[in-house]
Every structure is written in C-alpha cells, then in structure tokens.
Amino acid sequence: MLRGLRRRWAAYRYRFVPWLALNLRRQRRTLRYVPESSQDKIIPDEDVLETLLKVFAALFANDLGRQAPVLAVRPEIRRKYEEPAPAEPRRSEEGARSQRALGPQEVLFQALGFGLARGRSSLPAAGTGVFVSRGGARRGAVVAMYPGTVYRKHEPIFFQSLGNPFIFRCIDGVLIDGNDKGLSKAVYRSCSRRDQLGPFQMSDVSWLTAAPQNPLAVGQYVNNCSYEKAANVCYQEFDVPRCFPVELKQYLPNIVYSHDIQSPLRCVVLVTLRDIKQGEELFSNYYTVIN
Ligand SMILES: C[S@@+](CC[C@H](N)C(=O)[O-])C[C@H]1O[C@@H](n2cnc3c(N)ncnc32)[C@H](O)[C@@H]1O
C-alpha cells in the first residue's frame, strides 16, 4: 500500500495539495492541461522581470526617506531612483519627501494602471478572494505574486503542511507555503532574518501583516475557478536572475527554506489570461496538469 501511495504522490501534478483529493472529481471539467512543462509560460521571463523591476523601483523611489540604512552603505544607489532636479527649487527636502510618500497601492496603480484588494469572494463559501479594485489589467500582464517559503524537493514541510490550504506546487516539485499564520509564518520570518545582509533585506516579510509593502503579494488568496467563473489568471514560475538589484530584493515575497544549495530564488507570478476590469475577482486554475 505504501508503494502505491508513493507512486501516486510521484505522479501527482496538481497545483494545490490538500484541496485536490476532495474536489478533483467535481472539478474535472475545469482542469488545465499543459502538454509540456516548457509550454507552461504565458509570457516570457523577460516581461515578468521588467514588470517586477518597474513596480519595485517605483516602491523604492517612493520610499527613499526610509531607505537610509541601505543608502548609507551604498550612496550611489540613490541616483538611480531620484527624480531629476525640478526647475524651481523645492522648499525643503523633507517637504518634497512627504509629498512623494504614497501608499503601496497608489504606487502600483501609477506603475501598472491597476490596484488590488482582498475581499469576500463572489463564490459562496470560498472565503477571501482578490479583486481588481481600481483601473484594469491587460491580457498578459503580471497582476500578483504568490508569496511564501520555498521548499525544494525532500525539504521538511510535513508539520507546516498539516491542514494548510496555501501550499502551492511548482512543476518541478518545488513547494511554496503561502500561509500567513501559525508555524508557516514563524518559519518565513526566521528564514528572512537569517538571510539579511547588514541593511539589505533579501525578502519582504510585510505580506504577513495587514500592511504589505509589496501590493502584488496577495496571490495566495486567489480562488479556484468554477463552471460559472472561468479562470482569468494563470500561475507562472519565475526564477530571480543573478542581476536582480540587491536593493530591490526587500520587495521579493519569497525566501528559501534552506540555503545550503545555491540556486536562484523561485517566485510564482499570476499572469492575466484576458483583459480584466475594475471590480472583477481573480480566478486561477488549481488543477493544472502537466504531462
Ligand atoms: C489558497 S486558499 C485561497 C484563499 C481562501 N479563499 C481563503 O479565504 O483563505 C485555497 C482555499 O480557498 C478555498 N477555495 C478556493 N477556491 C474555491 C472555490 N472555487 N470554491 C470554494 N472554495 C474555494 C478552499 O477552501 C481552498 O482550500
């Protein structure tokens, strides 16, 4: 029987771990089939990188006043994010800064043209969902990120996974625990503290709080599509390249559970499958099957 279970686990290809067994038969018609793992990407990695850099740079520029520890060590970074000097001198540096300090949602809206909000799902009994609260997103846009601790195959996730509906499975078997409560939260915080390099944070911990500084980091609350509500977003895996600016890593909502093995940080973004208008809820497909 154990061998049978192991074989079934090895053949397991779906996105979310505990939800599947219960609902698979009912949901078979909403399965998403991908012929090969290489064909799972909706948009090129370069486009994902460009969007993340655009949003993170805007967040950093908006937040220059609070970046003093980073700027003290690497003062040359400031130039990359400062606006060109205005024709008329401003009254005071402080005044200018307070004028610029927008909320993260406003920064997102100005950078990508939409805002996101969590709210009660439009599907009965589906709990919280994620909505486009402002503006709209075009087809093929990155609209959210799936935050959480990244576990490579064979890393211990048993206790964190008990009754945890937020465990996301990547195509290569990497798991991301996006639960913002309990043991999962403690593990993420501890890994994040471990990886901090002086003033440089390698990841964002604020998605665990009520005031996330990266407004995209709400992908763990996106619900599964249904017969009535088709999927309008899709998960896409993205490995953070070496060239990623160190000062912007503080906005990455993922951290590796163990950094013994040197490999790029795995992130997962949600990409729109069609244009999405203000007020619409985001729905993904938990049942992606890769052959
Ligand atoms: C990753 S969480 C999504 C966030 C969740 N709605 C919440 O409030 O915490 C996955 C869980 O959401 C619920 N869920 C997601 N899609 C659903 C749907 N179409 N119908 C009912 N429940 C759903 C299930 O309880 C599932 O285990």
PDBQT file of the ligand as one rigid body, heavy atoms in Angstrom, charges set to zero:
ROOT
HETATM    1  C1  LIG A 301      -5.128  29.150  -1.467  1.00  0.00    +0.000 C 
HETATM    2  S1  LIG A 301      -6.558  29.288  -0.480  1.00  0.00    +0.000 S 
HETATM    3  C2  LIG A 301      -7.380  30.663  -1.211  1.00  0.00    +0.000 C 
HETATM    4  C3  LIG A 301      -7.791  31.682  -0.167  1.00  0.00    +0.000 C 
HETATM    5  C4  LIG A 301      -9.020  31.296   0.595  1.00  0.00    +0.000 C 
HETATM    6  N1  LIG A 301     -10.216  31.645  -0.148  1.00  0.00    +0.000 N 
HETATM    7  C5  LIG A 301      -9.085  31.934   1.983  1.00  0.00    +0.000 C 
HETATM    8  O1  LIG A 301     -10.034  32.637   2.312  1.00  0.00    +0.000 OA
HETATM    9  O2  LIG A 301      -8.151  31.724   2.760  1.00  0.00    +0.000 OA
HETATM   10  C6  LIG A 301      -7.396  27.874  -1.071  1.00  0.00    +0.000 C 
HETATM   11  C7  LIG A 301      -8.687  27.589  -0.349  1.00  0.00    +0.000 C 
HETATM   12  O3  LIG A 301      -9.700  28.514  -0.756  1.00  0.00    +0.000 OA
HETATM   13  C8  LIG A 301     -10.955  27.865  -0.878  1.00  0.00    +0.000 C 
HETATM   14  N2  LIG A 301     -11.393  27.916  -2.285  1.00  0.00    +0.000 N 
HETATM   15  C9  LIG A 301     -10.651  28.271  -3.336  1.00  0.00    +0.000 A 
HETATM   16  N3  LIG A 301     -11.376  28.237  -4.469  1.00  0.00    +0.000 NA
HETATM   17  C10 LIG A 301     -12.612  27.858  -4.127  1.00  0.00    +0.000 A 
HETATM   18  C11 LIG A 301     -13.818  27.635  -4.857  1.00  0.00    +0.000 A 
HETATM   19  N4  LIG A 301     -13.884  27.787  -6.175  1.00  0.00    +0.000 N 
HETATM   20  N5  LIG A 301     -14.923  27.243  -4.167  1.00  0.00    +0.000 NA
HETATM   21  C12 LIG A 301     -14.892  27.074  -2.823  1.00  0.00    +0.000 A 
HETATM   22  N6  LIG A 301     -13.758  27.276  -2.073  1.00  0.00    +0.000 NA
HETATM   23  C13 LIG A 301     -12.647  27.654  -2.720  1.00  0.00    +0.000 A 
HETATM   24  C14 LIG A 301     -10.736  26.419  -0.435  1.00  0.00    +0.000 C 
HETATM   25  O4  LIG A 301     -11.043  26.366   0.939  1.00  0.00    +0.000 OA
HETATM   26  C15 LIG A 301      -9.249  26.225  -0.649  1.00  0.00    +0.000 C 
HETATM   27  O5  LIG A 301      -8.705  25.243   0.192  1.00  0.00    +0.000 OA
ENDROOT
TORSDOF 0
